[in-house]
């Protein structure tokens, strides 16, 4: 029998959709031309040898990718964490 979902409870499928929606909205806001204009005012401004505008765009893009895929990576690496705990003698029970 299927478990009844509480009104405020999100299913695993719903959380993925919500995460994608938040990432899309955040990406649209962070890559908006008025905000990009702030970082392109001084073309000689550099951070780690990169023009500031390129550094900002790449950092924003990486942030969005990590935000979407981080929960999936945690699921993939969970067996490695439990194996490391067994090797160190720590129990998660």
C-alpha positions as CSV (number, residue, x, y, z in Angstrom):
1,X,0.0,0.0,0.0
2,X,1.3,3.5,-0.9
3,X,2.2,5.8,2.0
4,X,0.1,8.9,2.3
5,X,2.2,12.1,1.9
6,X,1.9,14.8,4.4
7,X,0.8,18.2,3.0
8,X,4.2,19.9,3.7
9,X,6.3,16.9,2.9
10,X,8.3,16.8,-0.4
11,X,8.9,13.6,-2.1
12,X,12.4,12.8,-3.4
13,X,11.2,13.6,-6.9
14,X,9.8,16.9,-5.8
15,X,13.0,18.0,-4.1
16,X,14.9,17.4,-7.4
17,X,12.5,19.6,-9.3
18,X,12.6,22.2,-6.6
19,X,16.4,22.2,-6.6
20,X,16.4,22.6,-10.4
21,X,13.9,25.5,-10.2
22,X,15.9,27.3,-7.5
23,X,19.1,26.8,-9.6
24,X,17.4,28.2,-12.7
25,X,16.0,31.3,-10.9
26,X,19.3,31.9,-9.1
27,X,21.3,31.5,-12.3
28,X,19.0,34.0,-14.1
29,X,19.4,36.5,-11.3
30,X,23.2,36.1,-10.9
31,X,23.8,36.2,-14.7
32,X,21.5,39.2,-15.2
33,X,23.2,41.9,-17.3
34,X,22.9,44.7,-14.7
35,X,24.7,42.5,-12.2
36,X,27.3,41.5,-14.8
37,X,27.9,45.2,-15.5
38,X,29.2,45.6,-11.9
39,X,32.0,43.2,-12.7
40,X,32.8,44.5,-16.1
41,X,33.3,48.2,-15.1
42,X,37.1,48.0,-14.9
43,X,38.6,45.8,-17.7
44,X,42.0,45.9,-16.0
45,X,40.7,44.4,-12.8
46,X,42.0,40.8,-12.5
47,X,41.7,38.0,-10.0
48,X,44.2,35.1,-10.3
49,X,45.1,36.5,-13.7
50,X,41.6,36.3,-15.0
51,X,39.5,39.3,-15.9
52,X,37.0,39.9,-13.1
53,X,33.9,39.3,-15.3
54,X,35.2,35.9,-16.5
55,X,36.1,34.9,-12.9
56,X,32.5,35.8,-11.8
57,X,30.8,34.0,-14.6
58,X,32.8,30.8,-14.1
59,X,32.4,30.9,-10.3
60,X,28.6,31.4,-10.7
61,X,28.4,28.5,-13.2
62,X,30.4,26.2,-10.9
63,X,28.1,27.2,-8.0
64,X,25.0,26.3,-9.9
65,X,26.4,22.9,-11.0
66,X,27.4,22.0,-7.5
67,X,24.1,23.1,-6.1
68,X,22.2,20.8,-8.5
69,X,24.5,17.7,-8.2
70,X,25.7,17.8,-4.6
71,X,22.9,15.7,-3.2
72,X,23.5,13.1,-5.9
73,X,27.3,13.0,-5.1
74,X,26.5,12.5,-1.4
75,X,24.5,9.4,-2.3
76,X,27.3,8.1,-4.5
77,X,30.0,8.6,-1.9
78,X,28.0,7.3,1.1
79,X,29.3,3.8,0.8
80,X,32.9,5.1,0.8
81,X,32.1,7.0,4.1
82,X,30.7,4.0,5.8
83,X,33.7,1.9,4.7
84,X,36.1,4.5,6.0
85,X,34.2,4.5,9.4
86,X,34.5,0.7,9.6
87,X,38.3,1.0,8.9
88,X,38.6,3.6,11.6
89,X,36.6,1.5,14.1
90,X,33.7,4.0,14.3
91,X,30.1,2.8,14.1
92,X,27.3,4.8,12.5
93,X,24.6,2.5,14.1
